[in-house]
């Protein structure tokens, strides 16, 4: 079940400036050099998210993936807990064809999709030229096709009649550019919405001993979708999932971990980096690089340990 993440936004700072100032070390830093504190907060936040292998702040995601035609399938959403699923769609269909017919002047023409629009590239006499066509300016496939055809230089496009009024932003992102010189590049959208199963009776026909239809259910805390997602004949990318995941309010223990880690970074920067160990009487203090502090300092590790996504290390994919 290969997964393609079409958007992977950066995490957000896990603490506010006011929360950071509750720590004496960070408060002193803010007094002496206030501009140094925000980057420190960001560095600590990113380090914790890398250690936990997850983004904490609630964000919107779009996921494209392959889902088999099995009676019951599992999908492990990469971000969790899941707050909502706004769309689960299947049945990708060619919805717009884009071509460049000027092979006399152009040696290469390609079409790519981005998160916000189309990227049309021509190479003529060794010189590339690129045109962006934004979805926001041309919200339907008909409008998008008209905008492409208006570019000139051999470009033309046509939307499939059945999907002419579908949103341009629904076009599936491509993993690279598609050749379009004299041969149309066909771009797909997902045309069938999958319903949520209301209960176990919607999943299985006990009398017939068979699944009764496509649909899905969600374990929100674990980020697991279970359902029947595709027909027996399904393409390599057969499912689209739009969902929101994370925490609307960062958990207090994660905020405390970020505060303490930021303070540890600041304390580490203040000491003599050439000194690796100090001994006073019977006591010895050893100094370690930041990465070791993140993993071994109890003030941080005991707070973040319940949030570490160990499954990502093992491969968070179900058969």
C-alpha positions in Angstrom: 0.0 0.0 0.0 2.4 2.8 -1.1 1.5 6.2 0.2 2.0 9.5 -1.5 1.8 12.6 0.8 0.8 15.5 -1.4 1.4 18.0 1.3 3.7 17.8 4.3 3.5 21.2 6.0 6.1 22.2 8.6 5.0 22.0 12.2 4.3 25.1 14.3 6.0 26.3 17.4 4.9 24.2 20.3 4.9 27.1 22.8 4.2 30.7 22.8 6.6 33.4 23.9 4.6 33.9 27.1 4.8 30.2 27.8 8.6 30.2 27.3 9.1 33.1 29.7 7.8 30.9 32.5 11.3 29.3 32.5 14.0 31.3 34.3 16.7 30.6 31.7 14.5 31.7 28.8 13.2 34.7 30.7 16.8 35.8 31.3 17.6 35.3 27.6 14.6 37.4 26.6 15.8 40.2 28.9 19.4 40.2 27.5 18.7 39.3 23.8 15.0 39.1 23.0 15.6 38.4 19.3 17.4 35.1 20.1 14.4 33.5 21.9 12.0 32.9 18.9 14.6 30.9 16.9 15.3 28.9 20.0 11.6 28.1 20.5 11.4 27.0 16.9 14.5 24.8 17.1 13.2 23.0 20.3 9.8 22.5 18.7 11.3 20.9 15.5 13.6 18.7 17.6 10.7 17.4 19.6 8.6 16.7 16.5 11.5 14.9 14.9 11.9 12.8 18.0 8.2 12.0 18.1 7.9 11.5 14.4 4.8 13.6 14.2 3.4 17.1 13.8 1.5 18.2 16.8 -0.4 21.4 15.7 -3.7 20.7 14.0 -3.4 21.0 10.2 -5.1 20.0 7.0 -3.7 17.2 4.9 -4.4 15.6 1.5 -3.3 12.0 1.0 -3.3 10.0 -2.2 -2.6 6.3 -2.1 -3.3 2.9 -3.4 -6.1 0.9 -1.8 -6.8 -2.7 -2.8 -10.1 -4.3 -3.7 -10.1 -6.5 -0.6 -13.3 -6.9 1.4 -11.6 -5.2 4.4 -8.6 -3.0 4.1 -6.6 -0.8 6.6 -5.0 2.6 6.0 -2.7 4.1 8.6 -3.0 7.9 8.2 0.4 9.4 8.7 -0.9 12.2 11.0 -3.0 11.7 14.1 -5.2 12.0 16.1 -7.6 12.6 13.3 -10.0 15.5 14.0 -12.1 15.2 10.9 -12.3 13.7 7.4 -13.7 16.1 4.9 -13.4 13.8 1.9 -12.7 10.2 1.0 -13.0 9.7 -2.8 -12.1 7.0 -5.3 -12.6 6.2 -9.0 -10.0 8.4 -10.7 -11.0 9.5 -14.2 -9.3 11.5 -16.9 -11.0 14.9 -16.6 -8.9 17.3 -18.8 -6.6 16.8 -21.7 -3.7 19.3 -22.4 -1.5 19.2 -25.5 1.0 21.4 -27.4 0.8 20.9 -31.1 3.6 23.2 -32.2 6.3 20.6 -32.8 7.9 22.8 -35.4 9.0 25.4 -32.9 9.0 23.4 -29.7 11.2 20.4 -28.9 9.6 19.5 -25.6 6.3 20.3 -23.8 5.3 19.1 -20.4 2.5 19.5 -17.9 2.8 19.3 -14.2 0.4 20.0 -11.3 1.3 21.8 -8.1 -0.7 22.4 -5.0 -2.0 25.6 -6.5 -2.2 25.1 -10.3 -0.7 23.9 -13.5 2.9 24.3 -14.6 3.3 24.3 -18.4 6.8 24.1 -19.7 8.1 24.5 -23.3 11.6 24.0 -24.6 12.3 25.8 -27.9 15.7 26.0 -29.4 17.2 25.0 -26.1 15.4 27.7 -24.2 12.8 26.8 -21.6 9.7 28.9 -20.8 7.3 28.2 -18.0 3.7 29.4 -17.6 1.7 29.0 -14.3 -2.1 28.7 -14.4 -3.6 29.1 -11.0 -6.6 27.1 -9.8 -7.8 30.1 -7.8 -8.2 32.2 -11.0 -9.8 29.4 -12.9 -11.9 27.4 -10.4 -13.6 24.9 -12.8 -12.0 22.5 -15.3 -13.8 24.4 -18.1 -12.3 27.7 -17.0 -8.9 26.0 -16.6 -9.0 24.5 -20.1 -9.9 27.9 -21.6 -7.0 29.6 -19.8 -4.6 27.0 -21.2 -5.9 27.4 -24.7 -5.6 31.2 -24.4 -1.8 31.0 -23.8 -1.0 30.3 -27.4 2.4 28.9 -28.5 0.6 25.7 -29.5 -1.1 25.1 -26.2 -4.7 23.8 -26.1 -6.9 22.0 -23.6 -10.4 20.5 -23.3 -12.3 19.3 -20.2 -14.2 16.0 -20.3 -17.9 16.9 -20.6 -19.0 14.9 -17.5 -16.5 16.7 -15.3 -16.5 20.2 -16.9 -17.8 21.9 -13.8 -15.6 20.0 -11.3 -13.2 22.1 -9.2 -9.7 22.6 -10.8 -8.2 22.1 -7.4 -9.4 18.5 -7.4 -6.9 17.5 -10.0 -4.5 14.8 -8.7 -1.0 16.1 -8.1 1.6 14.4 -10.4 5.0 13.1 -9.3 6.7 14.8 -12.2 5.9 16.4 -15.5 3.9 14.6 -18.2 4.9 14.9 -21.9 2.4 16.9 -23.9 4.0 17.6 -27.2 1.6 16.3 -29.9 0.3 13.7 -27.4 -2.3 14.9 -24.9 -1.5 14.8 -21.2 -4.5 13.5 -19.4 -5.0 14.7 -15.8 -7.3 12.9 -13.3 -9.7 13.7 -10.7 -11.4 11.4 -8.1 -15.1 11.2 -9.1 -16.8 9.0 -6.5 -17.3 9.9 -2.8 -17.1 7.0 -0.4 -19.7 7.0 2.5 -18.9 6.5 6.1 -20.3 3.2 7.5 -22.8 3.8 10.2 -22.2 0.5 12.0 -21.1 -3.1 11.6 -24.3 -4.0 9.7 -23.1 -1.7 6.9 -19.7 -3.5 6.7 -20.7 -7.2 6.4 -23.7 -9.1 5.2 -23.7 -11.9 7.7 -26.3 -13.9 5.9 -24.4 -13.8 2.6 -21.0 -13.9 4.3 -19.7 -11.1 2.2 -19.0 -7.4 2.3 -22.0 -5.4 1.1 -20.5 -2.2 -0.3 -17.6 0.3 -0.2 -17.3 2.6 2.7 -15.1 3.3 5.7 -14.9 3.7 9.5 -12.3 5.6 11.5 -10.3 5.1 14.7 -9.6 8.7 15.2 -7.0 8.4 18.0 -4.9 5.9 16.2 -5.4 7.5 12.8 -6.6 4.2 11.2 -9.2 3.9 8.5 -10.8 0.6 7.9 -13.1 -0.1 5.0 -13.6 -1.4 1.5 -12.2 1.3 -0.7 -11.8 0.1 -4.3 -13.3 -2.0 -7.0 -11.5 -5.2 -8.2 -9.8 -3.1 -10.9 -8.1 -0.1 -9.3 -5.3 2.0 -10.5 -2.0 2.5 -8.8 -3.3 5.7 -7.0 -6.9 4.9 -6.3 -7.9 6.9 -3.2 -7.9 10.5 -2.0 -8.3 11.4 1.6 -8.7 15.0 2.8 -8.4 15.2 6.6 -7.5 17.3 9.6 -5.2 15.9 12.2 -3.2 17.0 15.3 -4.0 19.0 18.4 -6.0 22.2 18.3 -4.4 22.9 21.7 -0.8 21.5 22.2 -0.8 19.1 25.2 0.7 20.7 28.3 3.3 18.0 28.7 4.6 18.7 25.2 4.6 22.4 25.9 6.7 21.8 29.1 9.1 19.6 27.1 9.6 22.3 24.5 10.2 24.9 27.2 12.7 22.8 29.0 14.5 21.7 25.8 14.8 25.3 24.7 16.3 26.1 28.1 18.8 23.2 27.7 19.9 24.5 24.4 20.5 27.9 25.8 22.4 26.5 28.8 24.5 24.4 26.4 25.4 27.5 24.4 26.5 29.4 27.5 29.1 26.9 28.6 32.6 26.4 27.3 32.2 23.9 24.5 35.8 22.7 25.0 35.0 21.4 28.4 33.4 17.9 28.2 33.5 17.0 31.9 33.8 18.7 35.2 34.6 17.2 38.6 33.8 18.9 42.0 34.7 16.7 44.9 33.0 13.3 44.5 30.6 14.6 41.8 31.3 14.5 38.1 29.3 16.3 35.4 29.6 15.2 31.8 28.4 17.3 28.9 26.7 15.8 25.9 25.7 17.2 22.5 22.1 18.4 22.1 20.9 15.2 20.4 21.9 13.2 23.4 20.2 15.7 25.7 17.0 15.3 23.7 17.0 11.5 24.0 18.3 11.1 27.6 17.4 14.1 29.7 14.5 13.0 31.9 13.1 16.6 31.9 12.3 16.2 28.2 12.2 12.4 27.5 9.7 11.5 30.2 7.3 14.1 28.8 7.5 13.2 25.1 7.8 9.4 25.5 4.0 8.8 25.3 3.8 10.7 22.1 6.6 9.0 20.1 5.2 7.3 17.0 7.2 4.1 17.2 5.2 2.6 14.4 6.8 4.9 11.8 10.1 3.4 12.7 8.8 -0.1 12.0 6.8 0.9 9.0 3.3 2.0 9.8 1.5 0.0 7.1 -1.0 -2.8 7.7 -1.3 -5.8 5.3 
